[in-house]
């Protein structure tokens, strides 16, 4: 074999090696980008769950605060809503006293004598809403909680 033939064979091997290196590098790059995106979405989903739970806790704190207000004053009512701050979250609480569903839009109590507490908790753009139906005795001031449940926004 002559020197020129050996040189041509080595050049041909180089032409085969370059596309293989580029192909393997592309595959490794795609896997790396995919793993980075998956990690990003998992972390983001975890944070969303945390903020959603904080909003639910704020809504529950709003229900508890309204129950305390009713305990102090059994005629307490606030249909415009008031705010309660809980650490990094806040709740907007509406207390409807003896309202029927046809008289005032935010209130859906259909039984006279029952009060409705609606609390919307918010934390970093996440919102959760809870509603409590309570019966407050005007004579004794005793509060009977009929139901507390999370409702859709």
VEXDREN-2710 file (C-alpha; in Angstrom, 1 decimal):
% VEXDREN-2710
k/r/px/py/pz
1/UNK/0.0/0.0/0.0
2/UNK/1.2/3.4/-0.8
3/UNK/1.2/6.3/1.5
4/UNK/-1.6/8.0/-0.4
5/UNK/-3.9/5.0/-0.1
6/UNK/-3.4/4.8/3.7
7/UNK/-4.1/8.5/3.9
8/UNK/-7.4/8.1/2.0
9/UNK/-8.5/5.2/4.2
10/UNK/-7.8/7.3/7.4
11/UNK/-9.8/10.2/5.9
12/UNK/-12.8/7.9/5.2
13/UNK/-12.7/6.6/8.8
14/UNK/-12.8/10.2/9.9
15/UNK/-15.9/10.9/7.8
16/UNK/-17.7/8.0/9.6
17/UNK/-16.5/9.0/13.1
18/UNK/-17.7/12.6/12.8
19/UNK/-21.4/11.8/12.1
20/UNK/-21.4/9.2/14.9
21/UNK/-20.0/11.7/17.4
22/UNK/-22.6/14.3/16.3
23/UNK/-25.4/11.7/16.6
24/UNK/-24.4/10.5/20.1
25/UNK/-23.9/14.2/21.2
26/UNK/-27.4/15.0/20.0
27/UNK/-29.0/12.1/21.8
28/UNK/-27.2/13.0/25.1
29/UNK/-28.3/16.6/24.7
30/UNK/-31.9/15.6/24.1
31/UNK/-31.9/13.4/27.2
32/UNK/-30.3/16.2/29.3
33/UNK/-32.9/18.7/28.2
34/UNK/-35.8/16.2/28.8
35/UNK/-34.5/15.5/32.4
36/UNK/-34.2/19.3/33.1
37/UNK/-37.8/19.9/31.9
38/UNK/-39.2/17.0/33.9
39/UNK/-37.4/18.3/37.0
40/UNK/-38.7/21.8/36.5
41/UNK/-42.3/20.6/36.2
42/UNK/-42.1/18.3/39.2
43/UNK/-40.7/21.2/41.3
44/UNK/-43.3/23.6/40.0
45/UNK/-46.2/21.1/40.7
46/UNK/-44.9/20.6/44.2
47/UNK/-44.9/24.3/44.8
48/UNK/-48.5/24.6/43.4
49/UNK/-49.6/21.9/45.8
50/UNK/-48.0/23.7/48.7
51/UNK/-49.7/27.1/47.8
52/UNK/-53.0/25.4/47.3
53/UNK/-52.8/23.8/50.7
54/UNK/-51.9/27.2/52.2
55/UNK/-55.0/28.7/50.6
56/UNK/-57.1/25.9/52.0
57/UNK/-55.6/26.6/55.5
58/UNK/-56.4/30.3/55.1
59/UNK/-60.0/29.5/54.1
60/UNK/-60.3/27.2/57.2
61/UNK/-58.9/30.0/59.4
62/UNK/-61.5/32.4/57.9
63/UNK/-64.3/29.9/58.9
64/UNK/-62.8/29.7/62.4
65/UNK/-62.6/33.5/62.7
66/UNK/-66.2/33.9/61.6
67/UNK/-67.3/31.3/64.2
68/UNK/-65.4/33.3/66.8
69/UNK/-67.2/36.5/65.7
70/UNK/-70.5/34.8/65.9
71/UNK/-69.7/33.5/69.4
72/UNK/-68.9/37.0/70.5
73/UNK/-72.0/38.5/68.8
74/UNK/-74.7/36.1/67.7
75/UNK/-76.2/38.8/65.4
76/UNK/-72.9/39.2/63.5
77/UNK/-73.3/39.6/59.8
78/UNK/-71.0/40.9/57.1
79/UNK/-72.3/40.5/53.5
80/UNK/-69.6/42.7/52.0
81/UNK/-66.8/40.5/53.3
82/UNK/-63.9/41.2/55.5
83/UNK/-60.2/40.1/55.2
84/UNK/-58.1/38.0/57.5
85/UNK/-54.3/37.7/57.0
86/UNK/-52.7/34.4/57.8
87/UNK/-48.9/34.5/57.4
88/UNK/-48.4/34.7/53.6
89/UNK/-52.0/34.0/52.8
90/UNK/-55.3/35.8/53.3
91/UNK/-59.0/34.9/53.5
92/UNK/-62.0/36.9/52.5
93/UNK/-65.0/36.0/54.7
94/UNK/-68.7/36.6/54.1
95/UNK/-71.2/35.9/56.9
96/UNK/-74.8/35.8/55.8
97/UNK/-77.4/35.8/58.6
98/UNK/-80.9/34.4/57.8
99/UNK/-80.6/35.3/54.0
100/UNK/-82.5/33.4/51.5
101/UNK/-80.9/32.4/48.2
102/UNK/-83.2/34.8/46.3
103/UNK/-82.4/37.9/48.3
104/UNK/-78.6/38.3/48.1
105/UNK/-76.3/36.7/45.5
106/UNK/-73.2/35.6/47.6
107/UNK/-75.5/33.9/50.1
108/UNK/-77.2/30.6/49.4
109/UNK/-78.8/29.7/52.7
110/UNK/-82.2/28.4/52.0
111/UNK/-83.3/27.7/55.6
112/UNK/-84.3/30.7/57.8
113/UNK/-82.5/30.8/61.1
114/UNK/-79.3/29.3/59.6
115/UNK/-76.3/31.4/58.9
116/UNK/-73.8/30.8/56.1
117/UNK/-70.1/31.5/56.3
118/UNK/-68.2/31.5/53.0
119/UNK/-64.4/31.9/53.2
120/UNK/-62.1/32.2/50.2
121/UNK/-58.4/31.6/50.9
122/UNK/-55.7/32.8/48.6
123/UNK/-52.0/32.1/48.6
124/UNK/-49.6/33.1/45.8
125/UNK/-52.3/33.0/43.1
126/UNK/-54.0/29.8/44.3
127/UNK/-57.5/30.0/45.7
128/UNK/-59.7/27.6/47.7
129/UNK/-63.2/28.1/49.0
130/UNK/-65.0/26.7/52.0
131/UNK/-68.6/27.1/53.2
132/UNK/-70.1/26.5/56.7
133/UNK/-73.7/26.3/57.6
134/UNK/-74.4/27.1/61.2
135/UNK/-77.4/27.5/63.5
136/UNK/-76.9/30.2/66.1
137/UNK/-79.3/30.2/69.1
138/UNK/-80.4/33.8/69.8
139/UNK/-81.3/33.0/73.3
140/UNK/-78.3/31.0/74.5
141/UNK/-75.7/32.0/71.9
142/UNK/-74.9/28.4/71.2
143/UNK/-73.5/27.7/67.8
144/UNK/-74.4/24.4/66.1
145/UNK/-72.2/23.8/63.0
146/UNK/-74.4/21.9/60.5
147/UNK/-71.7/21.5/57.8
148/UNK/-68.3/22.6/56.7
149/UNK/-67.2/21.7/53.3
150/UNK/-64.9/22.8/50.5
151/UNK/-66.8/24.1/47.5
152/UNK/-65.7/25.0/43.9
153/UNK/-64.8/28.5/43.1
END
